[in-house]
Amino acid sequence: MSSALLASTPTTHVQEEQSSRSPPPITTESSQRALLLSQDLQALNAKMYGAYWCSHCYDQKQSLGKGAFDNIQYYECAPEGKDSKRDVCKERDVPGYPTW
């Protein structure tokens, strides 16, 4: 095996790991008010555009709680984020995170 091949192997592995970074889990329960809000947002076809590393996105997710956020269509805009929809975020000209 050549040394060039050996040198490139760790980089590839790191790139694979970085391509699926997940946001922190939502740990709060949804209030009745948050559940109703999520239903209204769903009826309006609202979408949240965010990034796994965005603290404001996480705060909004925590405010809604797990049950309510499950009703929200979420687009991960960070290119290395899990299930990234970076192309959709660029098409929509998302200026920052979170954007609704």
C-alpha positions as MATLAB code, in Angstrom:
seq = 'MSSALLASTPTTHVQEEQSSRSPPPITTESSQRALLLSQDLQALNAKMYGAYWCSHCYDQKQSLGKGAFDNIQYYECAPEGKDSKRDVCKERDVPGYPTW';
ca = [
       0.000    0.000    0.000;
       1.380    3.410   -0.877;
       1.878    6.105    1.747;
      -0.358    8.469   -0.274;
      -3.274    6.055    0.075;
      -2.670    5.657    3.792;
      -2.545    9.405    4.288;
      -5.897    9.932    2.576;
      -7.813    7.237    4.465;
      -8.289    9.154    7.764;
      -9.424   12.287    5.913;
     -12.129   10.332    4.093;
     -13.314    8.822    7.366;
     -13.495   12.260    9.005;
     -15.451   13.645    6.054;
     -17.973   10.789    6.353;
     -18.421   11.480   10.072;
     -18.884   15.213    9.470;
     -21.458   14.643    6.749;
     -24.031   13.427    9.261;
     -23.882   15.729   12.268;
     -27.105   15.688   14.232;
     -28.576   18.448   16.375;
     -28.922   17.828   20.104;
     -32.062   15.863   20.969;
     -35.227   17.677   22.022;
     -35.674   16.822   25.687;
     -38.821   18.757   26.610;
     -42.426   17.642   26.537;
     -44.862   19.741   24.533;
     -47.498   21.796   26.287;
     -51.049   21.787   24.975;
     -50.453   25.317   23.685;
     -47.318   24.201   21.787;
     -49.217   21.285   20.256;
     -51.963   23.633   19.058;
     -49.374   26.042   17.669;
     -47.670   23.216   15.770;
     -51.015   22.226   14.249;
     -51.581   25.823   13.128;
     -48.075   25.995   11.662;
     -48.649   22.692    9.877;
     -51.955   23.973    8.433;
     -50.082   27.038    7.129;
     -47.462   24.764    5.554;
     -44.810   26.526    7.659;
     -41.270   25.209    7.540;
     -38.316   25.762    9.812;
     -34.894   26.230    8.242;
     -32.031   25.709   10.655;
     -28.652   24.190   11.375;
     -27.624   21.492   13.829;
     -25.155   23.888   15.507;
     -27.617   26.797   15.856;
     -28.414   27.551   19.507;
     -31.460   29.677   18.618;
     -32.878   26.808   16.551;
     -32.389   24.470   19.485;
     -34.077   26.949   21.839;
     -37.135   27.083   19.569;
     -37.243   23.295   19.289;
     -37.034   23.008   23.078;
     -39.801   25.606   23.494;
     -42.098   23.601   21.231;
     -41.150   20.258   22.736;
     -40.740   16.882   21.068;
     -44.388   16.162   20.276;
     -45.074   19.544   18.716;
     -41.806   19.664   16.781;
     -42.573   16.273   15.251;
     -45.390   18.086   13.381;
     -43.031   20.723   11.939;
     -41.347   20.340    8.586;
     -37.664   21.004    9.296;
     -34.904   21.660    6.766;
     -31.303   21.162    7.866;
     -29.297   23.835    6.050;
     -25.770   23.011    7.223;
     -24.020   21.091    4.462;
     -22.499   18.656    6.969;
     -25.756   18.243    8.901;
     -27.671   14.985    8.967;
     -30.137   14.794    6.049;
     -28.914   18.178    4.814;
     -31.244   20.053    2.472;
     -28.674   22.730    1.691;
     -29.896   23.018   -1.900;
     -33.435   23.852   -0.720;
     -32.099   26.446    1.729;
     -30.089   28.094   -1.054;
     -33.115   28.091   -3.401;
     -35.172   29.814   -0.679;
     -32.383   32.345    0.044;
     -32.468   31.520    3.752;
     -30.690   34.512    5.344;
     -29.930   32.976    8.758;
     -31.101   30.485   11.316;
     -33.727   29.884   12.336;
     -35.895   31.065    9.482;
     -39.574   30.233    9.245;
];
